[in-house]
Amino acid sequence: MANAITLATSEKPSLTVSSIGTLLARHYGLHMTSCQKLNSYEDLNFRVKVESNGDNSKETCCHGYIFKVANKRNSQNTNYIEAQHEMMSCVLGNGILAPRAVPTLTGHLYLTVNLPDEGSENTDSTDTDSPYVVRLFEYIPGTIIQSVPLTPGLCYKVGEMAGRVDTALKGFDHSGFHGNPVIWRLDHLPLILDLLHAVEDNGDREMVSDVIKTFQSRVLEHLNEFPQGMIHGDLNEGNILVTEAADDDRWRDEHDVSAILDYSDSAYQPYIFEVAIGMTYMSILSDNISPQTASGYVLAGYLTQNDLSDREIKLLKLCVCARITQSLVIGAFSFHVDPSNDYTLNTARIGWPRLRQLWKIDTEQLVRDWRNIARSCEETRVTDDGGDDDDDDCGDYNDEEYVRLGRV
C-alpha cells in the first residue's frame, strides 16, 4: 500500500495550458479561453472556460468546465472510472446535484491520453509518456464550504446531505468499486503505519499508533457486523459546495449545501464511516463553534436520513479520530514526497490539536452531548412541521447554546 500511496501522490502528468487547449479542441470541439489550476491531492484539476469552435452543435456550459486528469494508478483501472460515472448518474437521478461528465465528440465520457510524466526533462519526447485518463465535467457554480463561516445549521445540512447521498445509493453497486486500492478508505487505516516516518516524532507518533490499534480491534475486526453500502467516502472541506440559502431557511443561515463533488474515493463501506468523515472535517473547520458542537450537528442531520444503532454512535468518536489520523499522516507523507504541493498539509495546522483534544475526551460524555443536539433538532423539526411554535428553533443559536450543547 505504501507503494500505491507513492504512486498516487507523486506520479502525475506534466501538462501545459496549451496541451489542455489542444485536447479540448480535438476531442470536445471547444476553444479554451481561460484556464485555472485547482488544488488536488492526487489528480490534476483545472477550471476552464470555453467557447464552441463553431463546427459542431455542442452547447457550452456558461459556467465553464472542470478538466480532470486522473492519477496514474486510477488511470490504469478504467472500470473504476466507469463506476464513478454510474454512481454520479445515480445521485443525479435522485435529485442531488453532482458532477456531470461531458461526452467527447465521439460520445465517450473519458479519454485515455499518453502524457509525459511529471518531472520528465523533455516533455516533447514520447519515451516517458504514460496513459492517463482525462475527463471533462460541467462546472457547478457555488462556493466550497471552507470559504464561508461555519454554523451549526450548515453542519446539520452537511450531515443531512450525506444521509441523502447514502440513501440514494442504497442498492447501487458496481464491480469497479471492489478490489480497487483507494488510499483514503478508512478500512485501510493500519497501512499508514508504514508512513509514520513522515510525521515529526514529538509524541504524536505514539498517539497515532494508539488510535490505529484501537480502531483495528474495535471496528475493523468487526467490520461485517455494521450496515454497509456505497458511500461518497471523502466529505472534506473542498468537496462540499454551498450556495445562498433561501429567505425562509429554518436555520436563518446565509448558506445552504447545494452539491457534493469528487466521487473518486467512493467505496463500499460501513455507513458510520460516511458520517464520521463528515464530522471530522466540519470539526476541523470549526473556529467560532466547538468541534464537539460541529460534529454533533453533522450527526443530527445525518440521522434524519439514515438510522444508526447505539453501538455505531458510540464508535463515532473513534472513527473520527481514525479519519483525522489518516488525513494527517497521508498529508505529511504526501508533502514529504512532493514539498511543492503544500495543499497536502491543509489539515495539519488544526488537525493535530483537534486529534489530541478529541482523543482525550470522555466518550460517554461526548455521546450524551451529541444525543442532546440530535434530540433538540428533532424536537424543533417536529414543531416546525406542525407550525405551532417557533420559540425553540434550534436554528436560532447563540454562543451560550454552543456551550450548553457542545460542553465546551
Summary of the structure (lengths in Angstrom):
residues: 408
radius of gyration: 21.7
end to end distance: 38.7
largest distance: 72.4
contacts: 1346
relative contact order: 0.13
helix: 50%
strand: 16%
